[in-house]
Amino acid sequence: MRLRGMGAAGVTGVVVLFASTACSGGEGKGTGSTVAGQEDAAAPEVTITPATGTTRAAPEDGVVVKAANGTLEQVAVTIKGKPVEGRMSADKTVWKSRTLIPGAVYEVSAVARNDKGKTTTATSRFKTIKAASPLTIVDMIPMPGEKVGIGMPVTLTFNRPIPDRAKKYVERALQIRSTKPAVGAWFWINDRQVIFRTKNGQYWKPNQTVAVRANLAGIKIGNGVYGISDFGRKFRIGDAHVSIANAKTKQMVVKVNGKTVKKTPISAGKGGRVVNGVDTYLTTSGIHLTMSKHRVERMTSEWMGVDPKDKANGGYDLLLPHAVRISSSGEYVHASPDRYWAFGRVNASHGCINTPPPFAEWFYNLTYRGDIVIVTGTTRRLPWNNGWSYYEMPWSQWVKGSALDREVRTG
């Protein structure tokens, strides 16, 4: 039996118990249990924890209802009249709720029956302890209802650090469901942020809905620190956009749902500026994800410590149209009206993928965040944490970044 709702955990209140052949009532003490049916040996016994009247029940413990000399026929736990989710054991003798909202009043009703036809009914009312400090999600990417690409990661950011010992409890509370099945895993970037992506080579299937839910209410991560509410958001996966830019052939191919729809000559990073062993003028090779797009983007040489006015040393300050960002280190696919001489012939950029303006405008209008852009043909590898380049990390290593060290199936 599954009852859905906001969650349940130890609290204090009033419990009234009834049996088919006898009636007993009483109030539980502290955070103990209240038992119904004890006065009639032939009737089932029902035990509800926390006891009725409890005022400081632990949200993380939930509600536990047990039956002896019979099985549970019905269990209802509510908060302000709304049902609370729980799970019945296979033998129907134990029902346990999920975690509970801190500082809330819950009501419990349970009915047990045995093979002699005897029934016992028990009720309870209690309150959970308040959270001294809240745990909440302060940001999620993608945005609500956003249409994104097939490589789109899900990023959750919390309002406070989560200790290593508590990450597994938080991760267990995270649910991700997709209309079309996928395999993925969560990865803790740091103690405030966790990211979900699909398995290497198995992107989201196009044209579907993904729902993310964090059942944080009642999750305890420290002394008095509790999740105070659940979180939920849906977004959409659009068409499959996969682009391959080859710096050797200086060509870019765009595929939509597996079909080639556009080709263009390009000019990639020219190379020649080595800093700490890295040629910063080379475009990085690897699986990029589109991160944002800008109708006009200002690009200057300040990122490499060169005064934009110092033309002799490569200084520049340009406003370039239809720019799609593909990394955090300043790589874009963008229009270059002054580079027609280079397209398909020579790599002349400072690391970006320069394209003819008509193509750049078309690509800008096509792109969602989270589209795949694969760059090949350079000796500079894309680091796994340069923007959303998470597919550059081997899958086994990504799974190890999960607090539960496991894959997740989203279907």
C-alpha positions in Angstrom: 0.0 0.0 0.0 1.5 3.4 -1.0 0.2 6.7 0.4 1.6 9.8 -1.3 2.2 13.2 0.3 4.6 15.6 1.9 6.5 13.1 4.1 6.3 11.9 7.8 8.5 11.6 10.9 8.4 11.5 14.6 6.2 14.1 16.3 3.9 14.6 19.3 0.1 14.5 19.5 -2.9 12.5 20.7 -3.6 8.8 19.9 -7.0 7.1 20.2 -7.2 3.3 19.8 -10.1 1.1 18.9 -10.6 -2.7 18.7 -13.5 -4.6 17.3 -14.1 -6.4 20.5 -12.7 -3.9 22.9 -11.9 -0.2 23.0 -8.8 1.3 24.6 -7.5 4.8 24.5 -4.5 6.7 25.8 -1.8 9.2 25.2 1.8 8.2 24.3 4.7 9.5 26.4 7.7 11.3 24.9 8.6 9.9 21.5 7.7 6.3 22.3 5.0 4.1 20.7 1.3 3.7 21.4 -0.2 0.3 21.2 -3.8 -0.6 20.4 -5.6 -3.9 20.8 -3.7 -5.1 23.9 -6.9 -5.5 25.9 -8.3 -8.1 23.6 -5.9 -11.1 23.0 -8.0 -12.1 20.0 -7.7 -8.7 18.3 -4.6 -7.5 16.3 -2.2 -5.1 18.0 -1.3 -1.9 16.3 1.7 0.2 17.3 2.3 3.7 16.1 5.6 5.5 16.5 5.9 8.4 17.4 3.4 8.1 20.2 0.4 10.4 20.3 1.1 13.7 22.0 4.8 13.8 21.1 5.9 17.3 20.4 9.5 16.9 19.4 9.5 13.9 17.0 12.6 13.5 14.8 11.7 14.3 11.1 14.3 11.9 9.8 12.7 8.9 11.6 9.3 9.2 9.9 6.2 7.3 11.0 6.3 3.6 11.7 3.1 1.6 12.1 3.3 -2.1 13.1 0.7 -4.8 13.4 0.9 -8.0 15.5 -1.5 -10.9 15.5 -2.8 -9.6 12.1 -2.0 -7.5 9.1 -2.4 -3.8 8.3 -5.4 -3.2 6.2 -5.2 0.6 5.9 -2.7 3.3 6.9 -3.2 7.0 6.4 -0.8 9.7 7.5 -1.7 13.3 6.7 -0.4 16.8 7.2 -3.0 19.5 6.9 -5.3 17.0 5.3 -2.8 16.0 2.6 -1.5 12.4 2.4 2.0 11.5 3.2 4.0 9.0 1.1 4.9 5.7 2.7 5.6 2.0 2.0 4.1 -1.2 3.2 6.2 -4.3 3.9 5.6 -7.4 1.8 3.9 -9.2 4.7 1.7 -6.1 5.5 2.8 -6.0 9.1 5.0 -2.8 8.9 4.3 0.6 7.2 6.9 3.3 7.2 6.6 6.8 5.9 9.2 9.0 4.3 10.9 11.7 6.2 8.8 14.5 7.7 8.6 18.2 7.4 10.2 19.9 10.5 7.9 21.9 12.8 4.7 20.3 11.4 1.7 18.5 12.9 0.8 15.0 11.5 -2.2 12.8 12.0 -2.1 9.0 11.7 -4.9 6.4 11.3 -4.3 2.7 10.9 -6.6 -0.4 10.7 -5.4 -4.0 11.2 -7.3 -7.2 10.7 -6.6 -10.9 11.5 -7.8 -14.2 10.1 -10.4 -14.4 12.9 -12.1 -11.3 11.5 -11.1 -9.1 14.4 -10.0 -5.5 13.6 -8.2 -2.8 15.5 -8.1 0.8 14.7 -5.4 3.2 16.0 -5.0 7.0 15.6 -2.3 9.4 16.6 -1.5 13.1 16.4 2.0 14.5 16.9 4.4 17.3 16.0 7.9 17.3 14.6 10.9 19.3 15.9 11.6 22.6 14.2 14.7 23.0 12.1 17.4 25.2 13.6 18.8 25.8 10.1 17.3 25.0 6.7 18.6 23.0 3.8 17.3 24.2 0.5 18.0 24.1 -3.2 18.8 27.7 -4.3 19.4 27.0 -8.0 18.8 24.4 -10.7 19.9 24.3 -14.3 18.0 23.9 -16.7 15.3 26.5 -16.1 11.6 25.5 -15.6 10.1 24.3 -18.8 13.3 25.1 -20.8 13.8 23.2 -24.0 17.4 21.9 -24.0 19.8 19.8 -26.0 20.4 16.0 -25.6 23.7 16.5 -23.7 22.1 18.8 -21.0 23.4 18.1 -17.5 21.2 18.8 -14.4 22.9 21.0 -11.8 21.6 21.4 -8.3 23.1 24.0 -6.0 22.3 24.0 -2.2 22.3 26.9 0.2 24.9 25.4 2.5 27.7 22.9 2.5 26.7 19.2 2.9 29.1 17.1 4.9 30.4 14.0 3.2 28.6 11.7 5.7 25.3 13.4 4.7 25.7 13.4 0.9 24.3 9.8 0.6 21.1 10.8 2.4 20.7 13.8 0.2 21.4 11.9 -3.0 18.9 9.2 -2.0 16.3 12.0 -1.9 17.0 13.0 -5.5 14.8 11.5 -8.2 15.1 12.0 -12.0 12.5 10.7 -14.4 12.4 10.9 -18.2 9.7 9.9 -20.6 12.3 7.9 -22.6 14.7 5.8 -20.5 18.3 6.9 -19.9 21.2 5.8 -17.8 23.1 8.5 -15.8 24.7 9.3 -12.5 25.1 12.1 -10.0 28.5 13.6 -9.3 29.4 15.9 -6.4 31.5 18.8 -7.9 31.9 20.2 -4.4 30.0 20.2 -1.0 27.3 22.5 -2.3 26.7 21.3 -5.9 25.8 18.0 -7.5 25.4 17.3 -11.2 23.6 14.6 -13.2 24.6 13.6 -16.7 23.8 10.7 -18.9 26.3 7.9 -19.7 29.0 8.5 -22.3 27.6 8.0 -25.7 24.1 7.7 -24.4 22.7 11.2 -24.4 19.1 12.0 -23.6 16.7 10.8 -26.3 15.2 13.7 -28.2 11.8 15.2 -27.8 10.7 14.2 -24.3 10.1 15.5 -20.8 12.5 15.2 -17.8 11.3 15.7 -14.2 13.6 16.3 -11.3 12.4 16.0 -7.7 14.3 16.4 -4.5 12.5 14.9 -1.5 14.5 17.0 1.0 11.8 17.6 3.7 13.1 16.0 6.9 16.5 15.1 5.5 19.1 15.7 8.3 22.6 16.8 7.4 23.8 18.2 10.8 22.7 19.1 14.3 19.4 20.9 13.8 20.0 21.2 10.0 17.1 19.8 8.0 15.6 20.0 4.6 12.4 22.0 5.1 10.6 21.4 1.9 10.7 19.3 -1.3 11.8 20.6 -4.7 10.5 19.8 -8.2 11.1 21.0 -11.7 10.4 19.8 -15.3 12.2 20.6 -18.5 12.1 19.4 -22.1 14.6 17.8 -24.4 14.3 19.1 -28.0 15.7 17.7 -31.2 19.1 16.1 -31.2 21.6 18.7 -32.4 25.1 17.3 -32.9 27.8 19.4 -34.6 31.3 18.2 -35.5 34.0 20.9 -36.1 37.3 19.5 -37.6 40.2 21.9 -37.2 42.3 19.9 -39.6 39.8 19.9 -42.5 38.5 23.3 -41.4 34.9 22.1 -41.9 31.9 22.0 -39.6 28.9 19.6 -40.0 25.6 19.9 -38.2 23.2 17.0 -37.7 19.6 17.2 -36.5 18.1 13.9 -35.3 20.9 12.0 -37.0 20.6 13.7 -40.4 23.1 16.1 -41.8 21.4 19.5 -42.4 24.3 21.9 -42.8 28.0 22.1 -43.7 30.3 25.1 -43.6 33.9 26.0 -43.8 35.4 27.4 -40.6 38.6 28.8 -39.1 39.6 27.4 -35.7 42.4 28.4 -33.2 45.7 29.3 -34.9 48.0 28.2 -32.0 51.3 29.8 -31.1 50.8 31.2 -27.6 52.0 28.7 -25.0 51.4 29.4 -21.3 52.5 26.9 -18.7 52.8 24.3 -21.4 49.3 24.9 -22.9 48.8 26.5 -26.3 46.0 28.8 -25.4 45.4 29.8 -29.0 44.3 26.3 -30.0 40.7 25.3 -29.9 40.2 22.4 -27.4 39.4 19.0 -28.8 36.6 17.1 -27.1 32.9 17.0 -26.4 31.7 20.5 -25.7 28.1 21.5 -24.7 26.6 24.8 -25.7 26.2 26.9 -22.6 24.7 30.2 -23.7 24.1 32.3 -26.8 24.5 36.0 -27.4 23.2 38.1 -30.2 26.2 40.3 -29.8 29.2 39.4 -27.7 32.2 41.6 -26.8 35.5 39.8 -27.1 38.8 41.3 -26.0 42.4 40.2 -25.5 42.2 41.0 -21.8 41.7 37.3 -21.0 45.3 36.7 -22.0 46.7 39.7 -20.4 47.2 41.7 -23.5 46.0 45.3 -23.8 43.3 45.5 -26.5 45.0 48.6 -27.9 48.3 46.7 -28.3 47.7 45.5 -31.8 51.4 44.6 -32.3 51.1 41.9 -29.6 47.7 40.6 -30.8 45.4 43.0 -28.9 41.8 43.2 -29.9 38.4 44.5 -28.8 35.5 43.3 -31.0 31.8 43.1 -31.0 30.9 39.9 -32.8 27.3 38.7 -33.7 25.6 35.4 -33.1 28.0 33.9 -30.6 27.3 30.5 -29.0 29.5 29.7 -26.0 30.9 26.2 -25.7 33.4 26.4 -22.8 34.2 28.5 -19.7 37.6 29.5 -21.2 36.1 31.7 -23.8 35.5 29.4 -26.8 32.5 30.3 -29.0 31.0 29.4 -32.3 30.5 32.9 -33.8 30.3 35.0 -36.9 33.5 36.5 -38.2 32.6 39.0 -41.0 36.3 39.8 -41.6 37.5 36.1 -41.9 36.1 35.0 -45.3 39.7 34.7 -46.5 40.4 32.1 -43.8 37.3 29.9 -43.9 38.2 26.4 -45.0 41.8 27.5 -45.7 43.6 28.4 -42.5 43.1 28.5 -38.8 43.4 32.1 -37.7 41.4 32.6 -34.5 42.5 32.9 -30.9 40.6 29.6 -30.0 37.1 30.2 -31.1 35.4 28.6 -34.1 34.9 31.4 -36.6 32.1 30.9 -39.2 30.6 32.8 -42.0 27.9 35.2 -40.8 24.9 33.5 -42.5 25.8 30.2 -41.0 26.4 31.8 -37.6 23.0 33.3 -37.6 21.4 30.0 -38.6 23.3 28.1 -35.9 22.4 30.7 -33.3 18.7 30.3 -34.0 19.0 26.5 -34.1 20.9 26.1 -30.8 19.5 25.0 -27.4 21.6 25.0 -24.3 23.1 21.5 -23.9 23.6 20.8 -27.6 26.6 18.7 -28.5 29.6 20.3 -30.3 32.5 17.9 -30.9 35.8 19.5 -31.9 38.5 17.3 -33.4 41.9 17.9 -35.0 43.9 19.8 -32.4 46.5 18.7 -29.8 44.9 20.6 -27.0 42.4 18.4 -25.0 39.3 19.8 -23.4 39.4 19.5 -19.6 36.3 17.8 -18.1 35.5 20.8 -16.0 36.0 23.5 -18.6 32.3 24.6 -18.7 29.9 21.7 -19.1 32.4 19.4 -20.6 31.5 16.6 -18.2 31.5 13.9 -21.0 35.3 14.3 -21.1 35.5 12.4 -17.7 35.5 8.6 -18.0 32.2 7.1 -17.0 33.6 4.9 -14.3 35.3 7.9 -12.7 32.1 9.9 -13.0 30.1 7.2 -11.2 32.7 7.2 -8.4 31.8 10.9 -7.8 28.3 9.7 -6.6 27.9 9.5 -2.9 26.2 6.2 -3.5 28.6 5.0 -6.2 25.9 3.9 -8.6 24.2 4.5 -11.9 20.7 5.8 -12.1 18.0 4.7 -14.6 15.6 7.4 -15.4 12.8 5.7 -17.3 
